[in-house]
Amino acid sequence: MRPDVHCFTGGSLVLIALLLVPTCSTHAATCSVVKHNPPTQADKAFLAADYAKAESLYQADLAKDSDDPELVAGLVHAMLHQQKVNDAADAVGSAIEVAPNSAALLTLNGEIQLRQGQPWDVEQTVLKSYKIDPCNPRTRLLFARFLQINSRYATARQQITLAHQFDPEDAEIRLAWILTLPADQRIPELESYLSAPAGDDQATIHQLHTELDRWKKQAAEPARACRLVSPMAPADIPFVNLIAREHPRAFGLQVALNGSATRLQIGSVQGGLVVYRSAADRAGLKRLSQPETVIPGAKPTYAAYADSIKIGSFEFQNCPVTVIDSGSPDDDGDGMIGLDVFSDFLVTLDYPMHKVQLAQLPGRPAESAPPLPSLKTITAVADDPTANQYDRIIAPDMKDYSQIYRMGSNLIVPAVLNNAKVKLFTLDFSLDLPAGHTTISPGVAMDVTKVHEEDKGWGKMIVADEITYNFAHMSQKVNGVLATSTSVLSASLGMDIAGSIGANTFQFLIMHIDYRDGLLKCEYIPNRGYKF
């Protein structure tokens, strides 16, 4: 068991900051820009996203020159694109045995550690690599990724800028740098990036083109930030019951879009505020774009905006939202709302009392007054160049909060399972009834407990008998945990996720969530709960 599982930015990370941050301007001036050799046949296959062919060609090249770290990097990245994480780890391990003091190989090992869901090991790897070669641009990129998930956005941007200065031709570094730019610079840079193969798969290319088109359309529209126009005061927002076939199926929130009553289920896979076309039409939302399929296989969506959104005692104006271009499959609900829409607030999910509480986040030390909060109805950080430009702060009255990871709308917590393994889990706030399910990947389940097959009505499922989750200084025993594959989620996040923690695990807890700083505090008060 890792005793410091909640201490991700402790002494070693402070040491990294001391080494990296104060000397950045010096290194920017003294480090030479990386010069790349003409692409090999393996490189060309990788750039064309033919990862299997690239893997084979890199293997052949390594047979002739086994000491070239660039060939190892090409092979490993081709494997990772095919989700061959264990093979990639073996390739890096073998190369490090031959060259243990290679900054390039150590950084590559850090990329594997992050992909395997061990971010707590990455900081030491970055430090070791930095001491060997402070000019390695991939070390800077790896460090930036680690900082981003730890809510240290300002330092992450700084490291991405340095990485781009050191190597402006590395495709991954270039794309990461483009996404830090304000819209007027980002659009032409992304157009240039997409004009030639860069090693991205078709799904990524499609998503980038979709985002580019959306940014172009938004550039011609007035800025819409969904700002609060009512007084800022703590607010309680009660759950509403969503009913299907006379039985409760989920909890939601009552929202008024342009004055039109709208019932939104809590929890959205993509985050933000999402409504179906019928609710959008009823509320008179104004279209900003034509329907497009952003995720292959999903229903097309389009952007629209509401003049007014009222939630509890709060009113926000000029708000963009996502509309699913189809009717709702449920008669009792009009869409979904992720808790990340309240990222500018301190959010308390009071599950026992069936309500969400919103309060003002602590101000930053340099602020004379906290900025007016907005509603994050569309989860696109890059749309706002001022969003997430600060590093995490931990206010004095939040010292007992646990530091957790954040990737987009996903909050990720490390949990110790049955006092043995530390694994990463997303927090699933989709409050389905009965209490939403905690899940776990089959492989991890079989490592930590006994499993059995059970017919859940839609076929036989693997079920973990009993798992005790220790996370955010809380311990909860859960029986009958559903085991299901997490490969798609892990691939999309670029980090191995062992499952999700759902409402059947936190239904007795009060959860205080600071999305801005990646902080979580859980409370348990016995004999406290909603009275029907």
N, C-alpha and C positions, 0 to 999 in steps of 0.2 A: 504494500500500500504506500502511495506517495504522500508523505505527511504535508507537503506544501502545495497540495493540488490547487489551492485557491490563490496562491501567491505567484502570479505570472509576471509581475514587473518588480521583482525584488532586487537584491544587491547586484546580481550579475547583469541585469538589464541596465541598471544605473551605470555600471562600469562601461557597458557598450555605449551608452549615451555620452559619457565623458570622453570616450575615445573617438566617437564618430562626429558628434555634433559640433564641438568647438573647432575641429580641424577641417571641416568641410570646405571652407573657402580656400584653405591652403592646398588641399588635394585637388580641388577643381582647377587650380592654377598649375599644379605640377604634374598631374597624371596625364599621360599621353592618351590621345584618342585611339581606340582600338582599330587596327587595320585588318580587315577580313580578306582571306584568300578568295580567289574565284570559287563559286560553288561547285562542289563535286556532284557526281551523279546521285549520290545518296542525299546530298543537300537539296538537289532539285526535286527528288521524289518527295522529300519531307515538305518542301515549300508548296508542292502540288497536293498536299494532304494525302498522299499515297503512303500511309504509315507502315503498312506491312512490307512494301517494296523497300522503303527507306531502311527499315530494320534489317532486312536481309543484306542490303548494300553496305550499311555501316558495319555489320558483322564481318563481311568480306574484307573491308578496309582495315578493320582492327586486327584481322589475322595477319596482315602485312605490317602494321604499325601499331602494336598494342600499347605503346606509351603515349599516344596522342590523346590528351583529355578532351579535345574538341570532338573527336570521334566518339568517345564514351558519352559525352553530353548529347550528341545527335542520336545515338542509339537509345539512351535512356528516355529522351523526350519522345522519340517515336514509340517506345513501349508504353509510356504513360498515356499517350493519346489513344492507345488501344486498351487501356485499363489493365495493363500487365504490370501492376505495381510491384508484386513480389519479384518478378524477373528483373525489373528495373533496379530494385534494391540489391539484388544479387550482383548485378553488373557493376554498380557503384562500389559495393563492398569489395569485390575482387580487385578493382582498379586502385582503391585506397590502400589495400595491402601492399601493392607494388610502389605506390607513391603517396605515403601518408602525409606529406607536407605540401600537397598541392592544394592551393586555395580554390582552384576551379573545381576539383573533385570534392573537397569538403563542402563547398557551397551546393554542389549537386546532391550531396548526401542530405543537406538541410532541406532541399526541395522534396526529397523522398520522405523525410521526417514529417514535413508539413502535410504531404499527401497521405501518409499513413495515420494521420490524426494524432500526432505527437508534437503539437506546437510548443509545449513547454521545453522541448529539447533544442529547438531551433536557435534560441538566443545564444547558447553556448557554442553552437556550431558557427554562427555568424561571428562571434568574438574570435574564435580560433582562426577562421579564414581571414578576418580583417587584419590580425596581427601578422599573418604571412604576406598578404597583399592588400593594402588599403585601397588600391586602384581597381580592384576587380568589380566591374559593373554589375555582374550577376549577384554578387554578395549584397550590393546595395538594393537590388530588386527584391531579393529574398527578405532582407531586413524590412523593406517597405511593406511587403505582404504581411509579415508578422506584426508590424506596427498597426496596420489597418485593422486587422481583426481584434487588436487590443485597444481600439478607439484612440490611437495616437496619430490622428490624421495629419496634423501639421508636419510632424517629423517624417511621416511616410511620404508626403509630397516632396519634402526636401530631398529625401533619399532617391525618389524616382527622378527628380530633376538632375541630380548628380549622376545617376546611372545613365541617363540620356546624354549628358555631356560627355561621359566617358565612352559610350558606345551608341551613337544615334542610329546605327544600322541594325541592331538586334531587334527583331520584330516584336518580341514580347515586351521589351523595354519601351519600344516606340509606342505601342498601343497603350501601355500603362501611362506613359507621359501624355499622350493625346487626351486621355480621359480626365486629366487634371486641368485642362485648359478651359478658359471661358468659351462660351458658345461661338463667338465670332472667329476665334482661332481654331476651335476644335473641328468645325465643319470642314474647312478646306484641308486640314491635316488628315482627317479621317477619309475624305475623298481620295487623297493621294495614297493613303495606306491601302485602301481597297482597290486601287487601280492595278495592283500586281499581286501575285500569290505570296502569302506570308506564312503559310503553314497552318492556317486555321481550317477547321472542319466546316462542312456546309451549314450546319446549324448555327455556328458562331457567325459565319459570314452573313447568313440571312438575318440574324438578330442585329448585327452591326448596321446592315443596310436599312433595316426597319427603324432603328434608332436615329440614323442619319436623316432619313426622310422626315421623321417626327421633329427633329431639331430644326431642320430647314423650315418647316411649316410654322413652328413656334417662333422662329426668328422674325417672321412677318407679322406676328400677333403681339399685342401688348402683354407685358409680363403679368403672370397670374401666380400669386404667392399664397393665396388662401389665408389672409391675415385675420387675426382676431379683431373684431370691432366692438365686442361687448366688454364690460369690466372684467379684469383678471382677478378671479377669486376661486378658492377651492370649490370643486363641484363633485357631487355624487350623481352617477348615471346608472340607474337600475337596469338589470337584465330584463329582457322581455322573453317570454316563452314562445318558441316557434312550434306550431302544432302540425303534425301530418297524420291524416287518417285518425283523428281524435286522440292521438297520443303525442306527448311532448317529444320532439326530435332534437332540439338544439336550443341554446341560449343566443340571444341577439341584442342589439341596441336599437332604440327608436331614434331615427334621424329625420329631419325635415329638409328636403331638397327643394329649394325655391318655395317653401311652405307646404310641399306635398309630403305627407306622412310616408315614410319608407322604413321597412324593417330589414335590418342587415345582420346576418349571422356573424358572430364573433369568430375571427380566424379566417385568414385568406392565404392561400398558398403563395401567391405572388405579392402579398402585402398591399397596403394602400386601401383605397375605397373603390369597390367594384360593384356596379349595378347592371341588371339586365335591361335590355332595350325597352321593355314595356314600362319599367319604372322611370327610365330616362325620358321617354316620350311623355309620360304622365306629368313629370316635373318640368317639362319644357326645357331640358338641357340643350345647350347650343353645341352643335357638332364642330369639332376642330379638325377632324381628319376622316378619311374613308375607312371602312372596315378592312383590317388586315390580319392575317394569321401570323402572330409573333412566334408562337411555339408550335412546331409541327404536330398535327393531330388535334390541336385544341381549336375551340370555336374562335372565329374572327372577333377582333375587338376594335374599338375606335375611341379616340379621345373626345371628350366633351367638357363643358364647364357649367357650373352652377353659379348664379349670382349670389346665392346665399345657402349656407349649410348651418343648421342649428342642431346642436347635440347638447342635451341637458340645458344648463343655463348659458352656454357659450353660443355665440354666433360668429361665423367666419364668412367672408365675402370674396367673390372672384376666385372660385376654386375649380381646378381641373380634376376630372375623374375619369376612370376607365369604364367603358360600357361594353358588355358582352352582347354581340349582335345576334341575340336569340331570346326567346322567352324563357322565363324562369321554370326550372323543373319542379319547383315547389310552390304550392298555392299560398304558403304562409310566409314566404320570404322574397325579398326583392334584390338580394345581392349579398356581398360579404364585406366585412371591415376588419382589417388587421390592426392589432394594438399598436403597430408601428406608426399609424397615422398620428398618434399622440407623442411622437418622439421629442417634441419640444416641451413636454410636460413630465413631471414625475408621476408615473402611472402606478396605481395600486389596484391590482386585480384581487378583489375581496370575494373569493369564490364562496366561502361559507355564507356570506350575507347577500350574495347574488347582485353585486354591483361593481362598477369601475369608478374609482376616485381619481380626479386629476388635480394636481397642485403645481405650483411654480417650482422649477428647478433652481438650485442655488446659483447665484450669479458667479461669473468668472472674476478672478482677482482684479483684472484690468478694467472691468466694466463699471461705469458710474451707475448704470441702471440696467437690469436684465432686458434684453430685446423682447419685443412683442412676439409671442409665440405664433406659429402658423400651424395649419393642419397639413400633414404630409400625405395628401390624398393620392399622389402618384409617387411611387418609390423609384426615383431616378436622381441620385445624388448629383450626378454630373450636370443635370439641368441647371443647377444653381451653383455658380462658382464660389459663393460664400458659404455653402453648406459643408459641414464637416471639415472645417479648416483649422480646427483647434485640436489640441491634445486633451486627453482625459484629465479631468480634475476629480479629486475626491474631497468633498467638503468635510469640515470637521464633524458635522452631525451625520455623515455617511461613512464613517470609518469602519463600521461593522458590516458594511455591504461587501458582497463577494464580487470580485472582478471576473467577468465572463467574456466570452467572445461574441462578436457581432459580424455577420456578413449579410449586407443588404437588410432585408426584413427578418432574417433569421437570427435568433439568439441561441447560442450554443454553450452548453454547460458541460464541464467535465464531471463525471460521476464515478464514484468508486462502487463497483458491483460486488456484493457479497464479501466485502472487505478484502478483495483480491485485485481485480483489474481496474485500471482507470481508462474510461472510454468517453468519447464525445457524444452528446445527445442534443438534438434540437428541442426547444420548448414548443409544444404544439398547443396553441390557444384555440383551436377549432373546438368549441364547446358543444360537441355532439352529446346527445343523451341516449341511454344512461351515460355516465361520465366518459368523456373521450378516452380512447385507448392509448396506453403506453405501449410502444413496440420496441423490438430489438432484432438485430440481424440474427439469422439462424446460427451462423458460426460462433458469434459471441455468446449466444444463449447456451450452446452446448459446452462452451468453455467454462461457464460459471455455475451451471445448475443442471438438473435433470430436465429432460423435455419429453413430451408425449404428443401424439396426434389427436386432434379433436375436430369433430364436424361442427362448424360454426353456422351451418345453414347455407353456405355458398361454396361448400367443399371442405375437404380436410385441411387443417392448418397445423403447423408445428406450434406448440404452446410450451413456454418455459414454466416450470412448476412454481418456483418461488425465487424472487430476486429482491434483495435489499439495496435500494439506491441511496447513496450518500452524496448529496450535492448542496452547495450553498449553505453549509453548516447544518443541514437537516438530514434526517434518516427516515426512509419510508419503505416498508415491506410491501411488495406487490405480488399477488398470486395470479397465475394464469396470464402471463405476458405473451401477447401475440408475437410470433417470430415471422418477420417478412423481410425481403431483400431491401437493402439500402443503397444498392449500387448506383442507381440513377441519381439519387440525391448526393451521394458522395462525389460522383463524377462532376455534377453541376457546381458543387461548392469547391471542388479541388482539394478536398480534405475528407478523410474517412470518417463517416458518421455511423455510430453503432445503433442508432434508433432514435425514437422521439419519446419525450416525457409528456404525457397527456393528462387530462383532467382527473382521471381515476387515480393518479398519483398525487396531484396537488389539490384535490378537492377539499381538503381540510386546512389548506394554507392560505395565508394572506401574503401576496407576492408584490413587493415594491420594486418597480422596474424603472431604471434610468437608461433609456435607449441611447441617449446622447453620449454617455460616458461608459457604457457597457458595464453597468452595476446591477446587482440583484440582491435583495434581502427577503428571506422567507420567515414568516412568523406562524406559530401554531398556538392557538388559544383554545383549551379544552371546552367542550360543551357550548360552543358558539356556532350558531348556524341559522339559516333562513327558516322562518316559521311560515308555513303555507296558510 
